[in-house]
Amino acid sequence: MLGTELLVIDADTTVRQFTKEIRWNQAYHRLAAGL
């Protein structure tokens, strides 16, 4: 795996929402790596 991800930024995206999405993705990948 390359360690890349794709996040979509559109007209409805807010900084808070974008930051939260990045954090959830990081948490998922950390947990998945430990399984």
HELIX and SHEET records of a PDB file:
HELIX    1   1 VAL A   15  GLY A   34  1                                  20    
END                                                                             
